[in-house]
Structure formats: C-alpha cells, structure tokens
Amino acid sequence: ALRFSGYLRLPRTMSKQQKEEQVQKVMDLLGLRPIQDELIGEKGEGLSVGQVKRLTIGVELVANPSVLFVDEPTTGLDSRAAMSAMKAIKSVSRTGRTVISTIHQPSKALFTMFDSLMLLHSGKVVFFGEIGENYENIIKHFEAAPGVTPFDTKQNPSAWILELMDDKTDKFTEHYAKSELAKKNEQALQTMRRPHAPDHQTRGTGAQGHAVHESPPGDVEEGEGAVPAKTAGVKQLWGVLPKKNTHRYSQPMSVQFVELLKKFTLIYWRSPNYNYLRFQLMIIVSLVLGLAYLQLDQSTPNGMFAAVSAQFLALAFLGIQSMNQVMGLISSERAVFYRERAVSTYSSVPYSIVIGISE
C-alpha cells in the first residue's frame, strides 16, 4: 500500500530508489516495520483497527504533504491503540508538518499531546491557541470567565471543558471575543493576509553578509536528491525540496498502467477462492453443453441452428455469471478507486484497462 501510493504520487523527477527510501522512512516513522509483510485484510480480518489507521496515515504521508488532516484518529480504539495512533501522529508533526486533527473527548494523556486547540461551541470559537504546559493556558482562559467553577487537578481537562460547554448561552463566545488571545489571533490573521513582498524586496543581507533570498512556496529545488513538498519553508522529513509538479498526475500513463497491473495481479493471486470457483464453473458448463450437443450433425439446417444456440448459451451464461462474480470485487474496490482518483493517484483509463486484463 505504501509503495503503491509513493510510486504513483511522488514526482516523476524522483528515482525509484529515492521513492523506496521514502517509503521505508515512513514505515519507521509510524512504527509499521513489524507488520510490513502482513495482509491488510477486510474488516475483522488481517490488521487491527489501530494498525489500519496508522497505515492510512502512512499512505498519505508517503506523498510528503506539508499539511495533514486527521479526522478522529482515536475513534473505535482502545486506550493502548489510541495512544499508539497519537504517538504516530505526534512523530509526524515533529518532522515540521502541520497536523490538523479532530478528536472526541480525549484522555488526559492524549490531550497533552496536542500543541494548540480550536474549541467550537454552537459553531462559534470559544478558544483558539496553545494549550500550554499542564493545560495552563486553556485553564486560565476559562477560569477567567464569569461564573466558572475552578478546575480541579484531579479532573480530566477535556471533561471539565465539556461540562462548561453545557451552558446554552453565548457567555464563552463573548468571553473569547473580548480576550487578549482573540486580539492576538486577529493580529496574526491580518499579518498573514498581507500580500507578499515583490521578489526584489525579499533579497537582503544575512548576519554573515551573505545574500538571502526567500523563494515562493512550492517552487524550490535543492540538491540532486530533491524530495517533494507542497510548501517551501517547512522542514521536510528528508530536508530537501523539488521543483513544483505541474502535471495533473505525478506519473505518466505507462507507469500508472504498470503499477496498477502489479496491484491487481497481486490481488487476484491472493484471492484463490474467487479464481477456483470460476475455473470450476467454466469446466462444469463446458462439460454440460459439450455432452448435450455431442455428435451433433452440423451438415443439416437444424444441426447448424443447434450449434449456434450452443455457442450463444455458452457465451451468455458464462458472461453473465462472470459479471455477477466480479461485481463483488469491483464494489469493494470502488471506494478505494474514488479516493485514489480524487488525489490524482492515477487516471480512470489505465485502471479500466487493467481491470479488463486481470479478469
């Protein structure tokens, strides 16, 4: 899964060896090395839910994004698996990427792993800023609101905040709007809204007297082994940035075709029951029709008509039966196809051709 995503989504300027190195580093970063040869399997089989979530993060991370969105990564996991998933996400953030995550009522241990928090109440912001050491910033912010019960150190901060949010009024929204934190965030937002200075104004002199030039995001090249990035100035996992990719798909159709053919050949090879059933059906239908029209005299009009009927029955029955059997496989792959096509992993043309060849 990681190789497939990396080989098709990384820029075509990268060599196969560089892509493989990137895949290996993502495996080590997310702790997937012990399960690298395991089958993912269907729900309830193969990898556990926590392992699948880490693998899903890895499939996106191998494309080297500068921002990673994670929707409720701990939902459906026990405490150990949730901690393992959050540690993997935290390790991703340490590479310099921005990780944006939604989370449902985290435990104390999980809550401390977040750097900043945006808290919404009835669709309005009631807190947006750094949590602080031992939740110091967020606790001070809410304790300053009128009528708030002081935080007990024995409580879970997230549970305490959710209890405060039972208030149906706009008290906390107004408190945030009047706070220094909101003013600081507004100033930061206004700064980011300002247009960038022209190219000639970005040049200056560094502390050592060397020329300094800030290149525009996504248009930087450094070294021969450049690794892709969506944004310049962000510390990447591999430390170097390539030229911006101007193609809709990172790889040409020929590479998409080869990688898809490898993938579906492996899928069919690992589905022996699906293939054995079709082989048995072909043999049985062939024997039935062959014996039914055994020693048929095709020199007469009736004989010719019977031979044509036999061919029609064979094609119609086997064709419809094969179509019914492949629908299960295609339906299970459909969600994967929509997701991978949406992120421009491959085109629908080589995908369709490969499905036909594999069948």
N, C-alpha and C positions, 0 to 999 in steps of 0.2 A: 504494500500500500504506500509506504514512504517512497520507495524507488519510483513507482509509477507517477506519483504526484511530482516528485523532484525532477524526473527526466522530462516531463511534459510541461511543467510550469516555470522552470528556470530558463533564463535567456539562452538562445542558441549560440551566443558567443562563449559560453562556458563549455569546457571539455567534459567528456563523460567521467573522467577521473575526478574532476572538481565537483561534479554533481554527486558522485558516490561519496566523496569526503563529507559533503554537506549532510547527506542522509545519515551517515554514521555519527556525526556530531549531534544531530537532532535526537538520535536514539539514545546517546549517552546523556544528553541534557535532560530528557524526560524519563530516564530510567527504564527504557524499553529493551535494553540489551538481553535480559534473561528470557524474554518472550519473543525474540526476533524471528524464530522459526516456527512459532505456533500459528495455527489456523485461526482466523478471526471468528468464523462460525456465525450461525444465526443466533437470535435472541435465546438465551438459556443454554447455549452450547458454546464451546470454544473459550474465548477470553471473557473475563469477568466484566461487569459494567464499568468499574473503575479503570481497568486496563483499556477498555474501548474508548473511554473519554480521553485518556492520555494520548491514545493513538490518534484520535480525531484532532486533537490539538497539534500533534506532530505532523499530520497530513497538511495542515495549513501552515505550520511553522517552517516546513521544509521549503516552501516557496519564498521564504525570507521577507515577510511583511514587516512594515515599520509599526503598524498598529494591529493588535489582535483583540477581537471581540469574543467574549466567552459568556454564554447565556446559562446561568445557574449550573455551574460545573459540579456542584456537590449534591444536586437533587437525585434522590434514589440511591445514595451511597451510605454505607455505614460510616462510623466516625473514623476508622482507620483508612478506608478507601478515600474518604473526603479529604483527610489530611494529606494523603499521598498525592491526590489530584491538585490540591492547592500548593503543595511544595513544588510540583512540576510547573505550575503557572508562575509561582514566585521566581523560580530559576529562569524562566523566560524573560521576566521583567528585569532581571539583573543584567541581561545582555544589552540593555539600552532601549528595548522596545516599550511602547505604551500598551498596557493590557487593561482593557475595559471589561468589567465583569458585573453581572447581576448575581445576587446571592440571596437565598431565603433563610432568614433567621440563623446566622452563623453562631457557632460556639465561641467561647472566649478565645480559644487558641486560634481559630480561623480568623476571627475579627482582627487580631493583632497583625496578621499577615498583609493587611491592606495598608497602603500608604495614604490614600485620600478617599473621601467618601462624598457622594452626592445623594442626599436623602430627600425624597419627594413625599409630600403629604397632600392628597387630593389633587395631584398633578402639579403642585407648586413646590418650589425649592424651599426647604427649611434648614438645610445645612449643606455647604459645599466647601470643602477644604481638607487640610491634612488632619488625620485623626489624632496624631501626637503620641508621644510615649505614654504607655499605660492609659490610652484613651483621653489624655489630659485635655486636649483642645475641644473635643466634642462634648465632654462632660461640663467644662467651664461654660461653653456656649449655651447649653440647655439649662444649666442651673441658674444662669443669669436671667432667664425668662421668668415672668411673674407667676407665682403660684405653683412652682415646680418642687416636688419632693426631692431632697438631696440624694445623690447617688450613694448607694451602699456598696462598699468594695467587695462584698460577698456576692453581689448580683452579676449577672451576665449583662454587659453594656447594651448589647443588641436587644435583649428582652426589656431592659429598662426604657430604652428609647421607644420601642414598640408600645409599651404601656402609655408613654406620654402621647403618642400619636392617636390614642383613643379619643382625645379631645377633638370634637367636631368643629370647633371654631377655627378662625384663621390666626390664632394667637401666635403660633410658632412661625407662620409665614411672615407676619408683621414684625416679629422679633428679629428674624433673619434680615429682612429688608432694611431695618434700621441699624444693624450691627456694623462694626468696623470690617468684619470679614466680607460682607456683601460689597462694601465700598472698595475693598482691596481687589476683589474678584472683578468688579466692574472696570477698575483702572487697568487691570491686566487684559481684560477683553478689549478695551479701547486701544491698548498698545498693539495687540495682535491684529486689529482691524486696519491699522495704518498701512498704506501701500509701501512696498519695499523700495528702498532707495535705488536709483539707477545704477547700472553696472559700474560706471566710472567712479561713483561715490562710495562703493564698497571697498575700494582699494585704499590701503593705509600702510602704516609702518608699525611693525611689531616691536616688542621690547628690545629685541636684539638688533633692530634696524632692518629686518628682513621684510620684504613685501608681503602683504596679507591680502588675500582675495577670497571672498565668500561666493561660492558658485551657487546657482539656483538649484532648488531641490530636484532630485531625480536625474541630474544631468552631469554626474561626476564620474570620472574614471581615475583609478589609482592603481598602478601596477599591472602586471600581466595576468595575475590570477584574480581578476576582479570578481566580486560576488554581488548579486543584485540587491538593490534597495529601492524602496518607493520614495524615500525622503533622505536628502543629504543632511548632514549634521547630526544624525542619530547614530550612536555607537552600535555597529552591527556585530553580529556574532562572529563573523570572520574578518571584521576590521577593514574591508576594502569595498569600494562601491563601483559599479559598472556604468556604462553608458545606458541612457534611457531606452527601453524597448518600445519601438514604435509599431510593432506588429500586433494584430488582434490576438493571435495565438503565438505563444513563445516558440513553438516548434513548427516546422513545415509539415504539410500533409503526409509526406513519406514517413517521417519519424512518428507521427501520430498513428499511422497505419501499422507500423511495425510494433510499437508498444501496445496498442490495442489488441493486435493479433497474439502477442505473447500473453497478455492478460486473459483473453478468452480461451486460448488453448489450455492454459493452466486451470481455468475454471471448469472446463469440460473434462479435463483429465482427472480433476478431483471430484467429479460427480459420476462415479461408476454406475450407481443405481439408475440414474437418468439415462445413461447410454445403453446399459444392458437391457433395460425394458424396451427400448426402441429396436435394438437388434433382434430380440425375441419376437417382437410384433412383426417385423419385416419377414422373418423366417416363417412364422405361422401363416401369415396372409399369403405369402408366396406359395406355400405348400397347398393351402386350401384352394386357391384359384388355379394352380397348376394341375392338381388332381381333378378338379371339376371340369376342366377343359382338356383332359388328357386324351391323346389320339384324336384330336378334332380334325375333321376333314375340311381344310380351308379352300378346297377347289370348287365348292358349291357356294351359292349366294348366302345360304343360311350359315354355312361354316364361317365365311368371311365376316358376316354380321356378328356371330358369336365371338370371334377373335377380337373384333373392335370393342365389343362390350366388355370383354375380359380386361383389355387394356384400360378402358375407361374406369372400370370398377377398381382396378389396382391403383391407378393414379389418384382417383377421387378419395378412396378410403384411406390410403396411406398419407396423402397430402393433408386431409382434414385431421387425421389422428396426430400427425406430427405437429400441426399448427396448435392443436389443443394442448399438447405436451409442452411446447416451447413457451406458451403463454405464462406458465408459472415462473419460468426462469426470467422472462422479459419483465414481468410485473415486479419481481424482486430487484431487478437491476434498474428499473425506471427511475426511482428516486435518486439513485446514485448518478445516473446519466444527467438528470436535470440539474443536480447540484454541480457536477463537474463541468457541464457545458456553461453554466451561469458564470463560473470563474474562468472561462476561456481555457480550460484544460485541453479540449480537443473539439473538432467540428463534428457535426452530425453525419457528414458524408462518409469519412473513414469508419466511423462507428457502425453505420448501417452495412457497409460492405463487409466489415469483419464479422458481424453477426451472421450474415449470409454464408460466408466462407466457413465459419465454425460449425454452423448447422449442417 
